[in-house]
């Protein structure tokens, strides 16, 4: 696992507009081209992602 992967969860900005959820993840020390990754999920997928992220953090 690359360095800064666990930092992912510390810098999550969530914006909800309409039926799409935009997640701006700031990962200092992890990103090479840009510090900002923007992922767009539908709410169903986002909540699945959130649960998986929470489980991952419990392991860390």
CORWOCOR-V462048 format. One record per residue. N is the residue number from 0. RES is the residue in one small letter. SS is DSSP state (H for helix, E for strand, - for the rest). NEAR is the number of other C-alpha atoms within 8 Angstrom. Layout:
{{N & RES & SS & NEAR} {N & RES & SS & NEAR}}
This chain:
{{0 & x & - & 3} {1 & x & - & 5} {2 & x & - & 7} {3 & x & - & 10} {4 & x & - & 9} {5 & x & H & 9} {6 & x & H & 9} {7 & x & H & 11} {8 & x & H & 7} {9 & x & H & 6} {10 & x & H & 9} {11 & x & E & 10} {12 & x & E & 7} {13 & x & E & 8} {14 & x & E & 7} {15 & x & E & 8} {16 & x & E & 7} {17 & x & - & 5} {18 & x & - & 7} {19 & x & E & 10} {20 & x & E & 14} {21 & x & E & 12} {22 & x & E & 12} {23 & x & E & 11} {24 & x & E & 12} {25 & x & E & 10} {26 & x & - & 13} {27 & x & - & 8} {28 & x & - & 7} {29 & x & - & 10} {30 & x & - & 9} {31 & x & - & 6} {32 & x & - & 4} {33 & x & - & 6} {34 & x & - & 11} {35 & x & E & 9} {36 & x & E & 8} {37 & x & E & 8} {38 & x & E & 7} {39 & x & E & 8} {40 & x & E & 11} {41 & x & E & 9} {42 & x & H & 9} {43 & x & H & 7} {44 & x & H & 8} {45 & x & H & 10} {46 & x & H & 8} {47 & x & H & 8} {48 & x & H & 8} {49 & x & H & 8} {50 & x & H & 8} {51 & x & H & 8} {52 & x & H & 9} {53 & x & H & 8} {54 & x & H & 8} {55 & x & H & 8} {56 & x & H & 8} {57 & x & H & 6} {58 & x & H & 5} {59 & x & - & 5}}
